[in-house]
Amino acid sequence: MTTAAPTTPALVAHLVEFPAYKRLPIEIASAEGCELILRDGRRILDLYGGHCVNTLGAGDAQLGAVLQKQWQELSFATNLLDHAPRARFMEAFARNLPEGSWQVFCSNSGAEANENALKLALKATGRKRVISFHGAFHGRTAAANAVTDGKAWGTLPFEVSRLPWNSVTGIDDGVAAVIIEPIQSLAGVVDPPPGFLGALRVACDAAGAALIFDEVQTGNGRLGAPWAAQFYGVTPDLFSTAKGAGGGIPIGLTVVSDEWAARVPGSIMGSTFGGGPLALAAAAHVAERIAAPGFLHNVREGSAVLRGCARLGPVRRVRGEGLLLGLELEEGASAVALRDALLGQGILTGTCDDPRVLRLCPPLTLTPAQAQRLPDALAALPPLS
């Protein structure tokens, strides 16, 4: 006779999401182009674009076909092997670059791209100090967080000096790099004063420091030019990008001039997923679309329509360039209240660290007719309480 093995109570796992995000009270079922489709069938015009991610809008058929084909041909490969998507990406991405000779390193996010730019500048100069600016946001990983204003945690990995916006004071031969968002997005879409970026270029040259542009949001055609470097006519030594570069597929890119790349060994960089065939196929397609005739013209046309929001409802002026815009509200008005009111009218916008600025960063495929929905809605809104 056998005896049954003793039983133990089943262990039950319980999982909830870490409370990092305060989500809006809408239920999304799907998305198409520049519109979100809710479970009840309503359509919401998306003027937030996933924080500048949805360059080509949601569900773009051409990008979808590229991804499906690449997945079936070669979904992933180690960086020890070369593959066709890398060559296609290099060719497509080069078409949009500022004048000069460049090298690129692929990673997975904007924070990683900034980490790599900072690491390269520190290694190349042998210096230990980096300059960033009040209001800056460069990411949440250790080095990127160290140069982010007001959100630093833990022990900094290097010395950081933070300057007021529009200052070039203190850029000396002890500085490895100056890192800057050409337009500060999270701070409230803060534009660079005329001549500021050029003055930084001169100061960095004099000090032998690297000038790094964080183009995670300003790049990939968002300003109506491929890069802020071309829009403002100031070329950095290194620049980073991510978000819209993959059109919804995660990718981070650190772009460095030949001169600065020659000062460090290639072995200081590495990534498991960075530069995978699927991500590079997506990024190549996005770069090709940005370079296509009429694409950037559409960005500028949509921007011109959205600039018509100035003096409508509580909006006093419009900051930013292209399709990275901030609606500055009148004294006492709340961007959160306006966001919620517009959401009730079928338009999704975003907020930022400035409580009086509403942020817009829609897909770059936004048409002028779609953009006109925002000034029309603002003109029809009752006064906010």
C-alpha positions as CSV (number, residue, x, y, z in Angstrom):
1,M,0.0,0.0,0.0
2,T,1.3,3.4,-0.9
3,T,0.7,6.5,1.0
4,A,0.0,9.8,-0.8
5,A,2.7,12.4,-0.6
6,P,1.9,15.2,1.7
7,T,0.4,18.3,0.0
8,T,1.5,21.8,0.6
9,P,-0.6,24.9,0.0
10,A,-0.2,26.3,-3.5
11,L,1.8,29.6,-3.5
12,V,-0.1,32.4,-5.2
13,A,1.8,35.3,-6.7
14,H,0.3,38.7,-6.6
15,L,1.5,41.5,-8.9
16,V,0.6,45.1,-9.3
17,E,2.3,47.8,-11.3
18,F,4.8,50.1,-9.6
19,P,2.9,53.4,-9.3
20,A,5.2,55.5,-11.6
21,Y,2.5,57.0,-13.8
22,K,-0.7,59.0,-13.2
23,R,-2.8,57.9,-16.2
24,L,-5.5,59.8,-17.9
25,P,-9.1,58.6,-17.5
26,I,-9.6,57.3,-21.0
27,E,-9.5,53.7,-22.3
28,I,-7.7,53.3,-25.6
29,A,-8.6,50.4,-27.9
30,S,-6.4,51.3,-30.9
31,A,-4.8,54.1,-32.8
32,E,-4.7,55.2,-36.4
33,G,-2.4,57.9,-37.8
34,C,-2.8,61.0,-35.6
35,E,-5.9,59.7,-33.8
36,L,-6.5,57.5,-30.7
37,I,-9.6,55.3,-30.9
38,L,-11.3,54.7,-27.5
39,R,-13.2,51.6,-26.5
40,D,-16.5,53.5,-26.8
41,G,-15.6,54.4,-30.4
42,R,-14.7,58.1,-29.9
43,R,-11.6,59.4,-31.7
44,I,-9.1,61.6,-29.9
45,L,-6.7,63.8,-31.9
46,D,-3.2,62.9,-30.6
47,L,-1.2,66.1,-30.3
48,Y,1.2,64.5,-27.8
49,G,2.6,61.7,-30.1
50,G,3.9,59.6,-27.2
51,H,6.5,62.2,-26.1
52,C,7.8,62.8,-29.7
53,V,8.0,59.0,-30.5
54,N,5.3,58.6,-33.2
55,T,7.1,60.3,-36.0
56,L,5.0,58.7,-38.7
57,G,1.8,58.4,-36.6
58,A,0.2,55.2,-35.3
59,G,0.1,52.1,-37.4
60,D,1.9,53.5,-40.4
61,A,1.4,50.9,-43.1
62,Q,4.8,51.4,-44.8
63,L,6.7,51.1,-41.5
64,G,4.6,48.0,-40.5
65,A,5.5,46.3,-43.8
66,V,9.2,47.0,-43.2
67,L,9.0,45.5,-39.7
68,Q,7.1,42.5,-40.8
69,K,9.6,41.7,-43.6
70,Q,12.6,42.2,-41.4
71,W,11.1,40.0,-38.6
72,Q,10.6,37.2,-41.1
73,E,14.1,37.6,-42.6
74,L,16.3,38.3,-39.5
75,S,14.6,39.2,-36.3
76,F,17.8,39.5,-34.2
77,A,21.5,39.0,-34.4
78,T,24.5,39.6,-32.2
79,N,26.6,42.7,-32.9
80,L,29.4,40.3,-33.7
81,L,27.7,39.8,-37.1
82,D,27.0,42.3,-39.8
83,H,23.7,42.4,-41.6
84,A,21.9,44.3,-44.4
85,P,19.7,46.5,-42.2
86,R,22.8,48.1,-40.7
87,A,24.1,49.2,-44.2
88,R,20.7,50.5,-45.1
89,F,20.4,52.5,-41.9
90,M,23.9,54.0,-42.3
91,E,23.0,55.1,-45.8
92,A,19.6,56.5,-44.9
93,F,20.7,58.2,-41.7
94,A,23.7,59.9,-43.4
95,R,21.4,61.8,-45.8
96,N,20.0,63.9,-43.0
97,L,23.2,64.6,-41.0
98,P,24.8,68.0,-40.6
99,E,27.8,68.7,-42.8
100,G,30.9,66.8,-41.6
101,S,32.2,63.3,-41.0
102,W,30.4,61.3,-38.3
103,Q,30.3,58.0,-36.6
104,V,27.3,56.5,-34.8
105,F,26.8,54.1,-31.9
106,C,23.5,52.3,-31.5
107,S,21.8,51.7,-28.1
108,N,18.2,51.5,-26.9
109,S,17.1,54.8,-25.4
110,G,17.8,58.5,-25.1
111,A,19.3,58.1,-21.6
112,E,21.7,55.5,-23.0
113,A,22.6,57.7,-25.9
114,N,23.4,60.6,-23.5
115,E,25.3,58.3,-21.2
116,N,27.5,57.2,-24.1
117,A,28.1,60.8,-25.3
118,L,29.1,61.9,-21.8
119,K,31.4,58.8,-21.4
120,L,33.1,59.5,-24.6
121,A,33.7,63.2,-23.8
122,L,35.1,62.4,-20.3
123,K,37.4,59.7,-21.7
124,A,38.6,61.8,-24.6
125,T,39.5,64.8,-22.5
126,G,40.6,63.1,-19.3
127,R,38.6,65.7,-17.4
128,K,36.1,65.2,-14.7
129,R,33.6,68.1,-14.9
130,V,30.4,68.5,-17.1
131,I,28.3,71.5,-17.5
132,S,24.5,71.4,-18.0
133,F,21.8,74.0,-17.5
134,H,19.0,74.9,-15.2
135,G,15.8,73.2,-16.4
136,A,17.6,70.4,-18.2
137,F,16.3,66.9,-18.6
138,H,18.6,64.3,-20.1
139,G,17.3,61.0,-18.7
140,R,17.0,58.8,-15.5
141,T,20.1,56.7,-15.6
142,A,23.1,57.6,-13.5
143,A,25.1,59.9,-15.8
144,A,22.0,61.3,-17.6
145,N,20.3,61.9,-14.3
146,A,23.4,63.7,-13.0
147,V,23.1,66.4,-15.6
148,T,19.3,66.6,-15.2
149,D,18.1,69.6,-13.1
150,G,16.2,69.0,-9.9
151,K,15.9,65.2,-10.2
152,A,19.4,63.9,-9.3
153,W,19.6,61.1,-6.8
154,G,22.5,59.2,-5.2
155,T,26.2,59.9,-5.7
156,L,27.1,61.7,-8.9
157,P,29.5,59.8,-11.2
158,F,31.3,63.1,-12.0
159,E,31.4,66.7,-11.1
160,V,28.5,68.8,-12.5
161,S,28.2,72.5,-12.8
162,R,24.8,73.9,-13.7
163,L,24.5,77.2,-15.5
164,P,21.5,79.5,-16.0
165,W,19.9,79.3,-19.4
166,N,21.8,81.7,-21.8
167,S,25.0,81.6,-19.8
168,V,28.5,80.6,-21.0
169,T,30.3,81.4,-17.8
170,G,32.7,78.9,-16.4
171,I,33.4,76.9,-19.6
172,D,37.2,76.5,-19.0
173,D,39.9,73.9,-19.5
174,G,38.6,71.8,-16.6
175,V,35.4,71.1,-18.5
176,A,35.0,67.8,-20.4
177,A,31.7,68.6,-22.0
178,V,28.7,71.0,-22.2
179,I,25.4,69.1,-22.7
180,I,22.3,71.0,-23.8
181,E,18.8,70.4,-25.2
182,P,18.7,73.0,-28.1
183,I,15.1,73.5,-26.9
184,Q,14.3,72.5,-23.3
185,S,11.1,70.4,-23.7
186,L,10.1,69.2,-20.2
187,A,11.1,72.6,-18.7
188,G,8.3,74.2,-20.7
189,V,9.5,74.3,-24.3
190,V,12.1,76.9,-23.6
191,D,13.7,78.4,-26.7
192,P,17.5,79.3,-26.9
193,P,18.0,83.0,-27.0
194,P,19.4,84.3,-30.3
195,G,23.2,83.7,-30.4
196,F,23.3,81.4,-27.3
197,L,24.1,78.1,-29.1
198,G,26.7,79.9,-31.2
199,A,28.3,81.4,-28.1
200,L,28.5,77.9,-26.6
201,R,30.2,76.6,-29.7
202,V,32.8,79.4,-29.4
203,A,33.3,78.8,-25.6
204,C,33.7,75.0,-26.0
205,D,36.2,75.5,-28.8
206,A,38.3,77.8,-26.7
207,A,38.2,75.4,-23.7
208,G,38.8,72.2,-25.6
209,A,35.5,70.9,-24.3
210,A,32.9,68.8,-26.2
211,L,29.7,70.4,-27.2
212,I,26.9,67.8,-26.9
213,F,23.4,68.4,-28.3
214,D,20.7,66.3,-26.7
215,E,18.4,65.9,-29.7
216,V,16.2,63.2,-28.3
217,Q,13.2,65.4,-28.8
218,T,14.4,68.1,-31.2
219,G,15.8,65.7,-33.8
220,N,14.4,63.5,-36.5
221,G,12.7,66.3,-38.4
222,R,10.7,67.7,-35.4
223,L,11.7,71.3,-35.9
224,G,11.1,71.3,-39.6
225,A,14.8,70.5,-40.3
226,P,16.4,67.1,-39.8
227,W,18.3,68.3,-36.7
228,A,18.4,71.4,-34.4
229,A,22.1,71.7,-35.5
230,Q,20.8,72.6,-39.0
231,F,17.9,74.6,-37.8
232,Y,20.1,76.9,-35.7
233,G,23.2,76.7,-37.8
234,V,25.4,75.4,-35.0
235,T,27.1,72.0,-35.2
236,P,28.0,70.1,-32.0
237,D,30.8,67.7,-31.5
238,L,28.4,64.9,-30.5
239,F,24.7,64.6,-30.5
240,S,22.2,62.1,-29.2
241,T,18.8,61.0,-30.3
242,A,16.1,58.4,-29.6
243,K,12.3,58.6,-29.4
244,G,11.2,59.5,-32.9
245,A,14.2,57.9,-34.6
246,G,12.6,54.5,-34.6
247,G,9.0,55.6,-35.1
248,G,7.8,53.6,-32.1
249,I,10.6,50.9,-32.0
250,P,13.1,51.7,-29.2
251,I,16.5,52.9,-30.3
252,G,19.1,55.2,-29.0
253,L,21.8,56.9,-31.2
254,T,25.0,58.6,-30.2
255,V,26.5,60.5,-33.1
256,V,30.1,61.7,-32.8
257,S,32.4,63.6,-35.1
258,D,35.4,61.7,-36.5
259,E,37.7,64.1,-34.7
260,W,36.3,63.2,-31.2
261,A,35.7,59.5,-32.1
262,A,39.4,59.1,-32.9
263,R,40.3,60.1,-29.3
264,V,38.8,57.0,-27.6
265,P,39.0,53.3,-28.2
266,G,35.9,51.6,-29.7
267,S,36.0,49.1,-26.8
268,I,34.5,51.7,-24.4
269,M,31.0,51.1,-26.0
270,G,28.8,48.1,-26.1
271,S,25.2,47.0,-26.2
272,T,23.3,43.7,-26.4
273,F,20.2,45.0,-28.2
274,G,21.5,48.2,-29.6
275,G,21.9,48.1,-33.4
276,G,19.7,45.0,-33.8
277,P,18.3,44.4,-37.3
278,L,14.6,45.2,-36.4
279,A,15.4,48.5,-34.8
280,L,17.8,49.6,-37.6
281,A,15.2,48.6,-40.2
282,A,12.7,50.9,-38.5
283,A,15.2,53.7,-38.1
284,A,16.3,53.5,-41.7
285,H,12.7,53.8,-42.9
286,V,12.0,56.8,-40.6
287,A,15.2,58.5,-41.9
288,E,14.1,57.8,-45.5
289,R,10.7,59.3,-44.9
290,I,12.2,62.4,-43.2
291,A,14.4,63.0,-46.3
292,A,11.5,62.5,-48.7
293,P,10.2,65.6,-50.7
294,G,7.5,67.4,-48.8
295,F,7.9,65.7,-45.5
296,L,9.5,68.6,-43.6
297,H,7.4,71.1,-45.5
298,N,4.3,69.4,-43.9
299,V,5.9,69.8,-40.5
300,R,6.4,73.5,-41.1
301,E,2.8,73.9,-42.3
302,G,1.3,72.1,-39.3
303,S,3.5,74.2,-37.0
304,A,2.2,77.4,-38.7
305,V,-1.4,76.4,-38.0
306,L,-0.7,75.5,-34.4
307,R,1.0,78.9,-33.9
308,G,-2.4,80.4,-34.6
309,C,-3.4,79.3,-31.0
310,A,-1.7,82.5,-29.7
311,R,-4.3,84.8,-28.1
312,L,-7.0,82.1,-28.2
313,G,-8.7,81.3,-24.9
314,P,-6.1,81.4,-22.1
315,V,-3.1,81.1,-24.5
316,R,-0.9,84.1,-24.6
317,R,2.0,83.0,-26.8
318,V,3.5,80.0,-28.5
319,R,7.0,78.8,-27.7
320,G,9.2,76.3,-29.6
321,E,9.7,75.4,-33.2
322,G,8.2,73.0,-35.8
323,L,6.1,70.4,-34.0
324,L,7.7,70.8,-30.6
325,L,5.6,73.7,-29.2
326,G,4.5,75.0,-25.9
327,L,1.3,77.1,-25.3
328,E,2.1,79.6,-22.6
329,L,-1.0,80.5,-20.7
330,E,-2.1,83.7,-19.0
331,E,-1.3,84.4,-15.4
332,G,-3.3,82.1,-13.1
333,A,-4.3,79.6,-15.8
334,S,-3.5,75.9,-15.3
335,A,-2.1,73.8,-18.1
336,V,-3.6,70.7,-16.4
337,A,-7.0,72.2,-16.4
338,L,-6.7,73.2,-20.1
339,R,-5.4,69.7,-21.0
340,D,-8.4,68.1,-19.3
341,A,-10.8,70.6,-21.0
342,L,-9.3,69.8,-24.4
343,L,-9.4,66.1,-23.8
344,G,-13.2,66.5,-23.2
345,Q,-13.3,68.1,-26.7
346,G,-11.4,65.1,-28.3
347,I,-7.9,66.5,-28.3
348,L,-4.9,65.0,-26.3
349,T,-2.2,67.4,-25.3
350,G,0.6,67.3,-22.7
351,T,1.9,69.1,-19.7
352,C,5.4,69.8,-18.5
353,D,7.4,71.1,-15.5
354,D,6.0,74.6,-16.1
355,P,2.4,74.6,-14.7
356,R,1.4,77.4,-17.2
357,V,2.7,75.7,-20.4
358,L,0.8,73.1,-22.4
359,R,3.1,70.9,-24.5
360,L,2.5,69.8,-28.1
361,C,4.6,67.1,-29.9
362,P,2.3,65.4,-32.4
363,P,3.2,62.9,-35.1
364,L,5.1,64.7,-37.9
365,T,2.4,63.4,-40.3
366,L,-0.1,65.8,-38.7
367,T,-2.0,67.6,-41.6
368,P,-2.8,71.3,-41.4
369,A,-6.5,70.4,-41.4
370,Q,-6.0,68.2,-38.3
371,A,-3.9,70.9,-36.7
372,Q,-6.7,73.4,-37.2
373,R,-8.8,71.4,-34.7
374,L,-6.8,72.8,-31.8
375,P,-7.3,76.6,-32.5
376,D,-10.9,75.9,-33.3
377,A,-11.4,74.1,-29.9
378,L,-9.6,76.8,-28.0
379,A,-11.7,79.5,-29.6
380,A,-14.9,77.6,-28.6
381,L,-13.9,76.7,-25.0
382,P,-15.6,78.5,-22.1
383,P,-13.4,80.2,-19.6
384,L,-11.5,77.8,-17.3
385,S,-12.6,78.0,-13.7
